[in-house]
Every structure is written in C-alpha cells, then in structure tokens.
Amino acid sequence: MDTKRYSKYFKAFSDRSRLRILGLLAAKEMTVNEIVAVVGLSQSTVSRHLSVLRDSGIVNDRRDGQMVICSLNKEAIKGCCMGFCDCFETPKKTKKKKK
C-alpha cells in the first residue's frame, strides 16, 4: 500500500469544506470564484482547500485567462477507493499439493 498517497487522500477527505467542494465539482467544473460564492468562504480559504485537493490529485485545475477552472479527477477518486479497499483483502491461501 502506498501510504504517502493514501495519507494525502485522507487529508483531502478529512475536512467538511473540502468534501463540500468535491460535491460541487462532482456536478460540474467551476471557477474558484464560483466555488467561493457557493460555499461562503473567503477566496484565500477556498484556495487553500483547493491546494490540498490538487496535492492529493483528486482535483485538477486549468487557467482560462485570469480564471482558474477546477474539475474533479474522477479516475483518481476511483483509483483511491478501489486501491484502498484492495489493501484490506486477505491473501488467498494456496492449497498445498499432496505428494
């Protein structure tokens, strides 16, 4: 298990404001200003939350002029969930061949 990667995922998922931002981005791409208007937090606070989400790889952003447009990286979230669940599977025992 890649503990460094999963610790970043859990940090990203551990804050209610970040979860709210993820919920918004699950529906559509949004600019930082649009996110600020919906969540009611300051621009600097939203930017800090987005930085954590980007660092974990579950949010992507791109520039369009002066606007920063954010989107959810659904493949990263899928990989996170599948990989994390896989680490709890117990190894299957192989049957010993009888001689």
C-alpha positions as CSV (number, residue, x, y, z in Angstrom):
1,M,0.0,0.0,0.0
2,D,1.3,3.4,-0.9
3,T,0.9,5.1,2.5
4,K,2.1,8.5,1.3
5,R,-0.5,8.7,-1.4
6,Y,-3.3,7.4,0.9
7,S,-2.4,9.9,3.6
8,K,-2.9,12.7,1.0
9,Y,-6.3,11.3,0.1
10,F,-7.4,11.1,3.7
11,K,-6.2,14.6,4.4
12,A,-8.2,15.8,1.4
13,F,-11.3,13.9,2.6
14,S,-11.0,14.9,6.2
15,D,-12.5,18.3,6.1
16,R,-16.2,19.2,5.6
17,S,-15.5,22.2,3.5
18,R,-13.3,20.2,1.1
19,L,-16.0,17.5,0.9
20,R,-18.5,20.2,0.0
21,I,-16.2,21.5,-2.7
22,L,-15.8,17.9,-4.0
23,G,-19.6,17.6,-4.1
24,L,-19.8,20.8,-6.2
25,L,-17.1,19.7,-8.6
26,A,-18.7,16.2,-9.0
27,A,-21.6,18.0,-10.7
28,K,-19.6,20.3,-13.0
29,E,-16.4,22.3,-13.5
30,M,-16.4,25.5,-11.5
31,T,-14.1,28.6,-11.3
32,V,-12.6,29.4,-7.9
33,N,-14.9,32.5,-7.7
34,E,-18.0,30.3,-8.3
35,I,-16.9,27.9,-5.5
36,V,-16.3,30.9,-3.2
37,A,-19.9,32.2,-3.9
38,V,-21.5,28.9,-3.2
39,V,-19.6,27.8,-0.1
40,G,-19.5,31.2,1.5
41,L,-15.8,31.0,2.5
42,S,-13.1,33.6,1.7
43,Q,-11.2,33.3,-1.6
44,S,-8.0,32.6,0.3
45,T,-9.6,29.8,2.4
46,V,-11.1,28.2,-0.7
47,S,-7.7,28.4,-2.5
48,R,-6.1,26.7,0.5
49,H,-8.6,23.9,0.4
50,L,-8.2,23.5,-3.4
51,S,-4.4,23.3,-2.9
52,V,-4.9,20.3,-0.6
53,L,-7.3,18.7,-3.1
54,R,-4.9,19.3,-6.0
55,D,-1.9,18.0,-4.0
56,S,-3.8,14.7,-3.5
57,G,-4.5,14.5,-7.2
58,I,-8.3,14.4,-6.9
59,V,-8.9,17.9,-8.3
60,N,-7.4,19.3,-11.5
61,D,-7.3,23.0,-12.5
62,R,-6.6,24.9,-15.6
63,R,-6.3,28.6,-16.4
64,D,-8.6,30.4,-18.8
65,G,-7.3,33.9,-18.9
66,Q,-7.4,35.1,-15.3
67,M,-9.9,32.5,-14.2
68,V,-8.9,29.2,-12.6
69,I,-11.3,26.4,-13.6
70,C,-11.4,23.4,-11.3
71,S,-12.7,19.9,-12.1
72,L,-12.9,16.6,-10.3
73,N,-10.4,13.9,-11.2
74,K,-12.9,11.0,-11.1
75,E,-10.2,8.5,-12.2
76,A,-8.1,9.4,-9.2
77,I,-11.0,9.0,-6.8
78,K,-11.9,5.7,-8.4
79,G,-8.3,4.5,-8.0
80,C,-8.2,5.7,-4.4
81,C,-11.4,3.8,-3.5
82,M,-10.5,0.6,-5.3
83,G,-6.9,0.6,-4.2
84,F,-7.8,1.3,-0.6
85,C,-10.4,-1.5,-0.4
86,D,-7.9,-3.9,-2.1
87,C,-5.4,-3.4,0.7
88,F,-7.9,-4.9,3.2
89,E,-8.3,-8.1,1.3
90,T,-6.6,-11.0,2.9
91,P,-4.2,-13.0,0.7
92,K,-5.8,-16.2,-0.5
93,K,-4.1,-19.3,0.8
94,T,-2.9,-21.7,-1.8
95,K,-3.5,-25.3,-1.3
96,K,-0.5,-27.5,-0.8
97,K,-0.2,-30.2,-3.3
98,K,-0.2,-33.7,-1.8
99,K,2.6,-36.0,-2.8
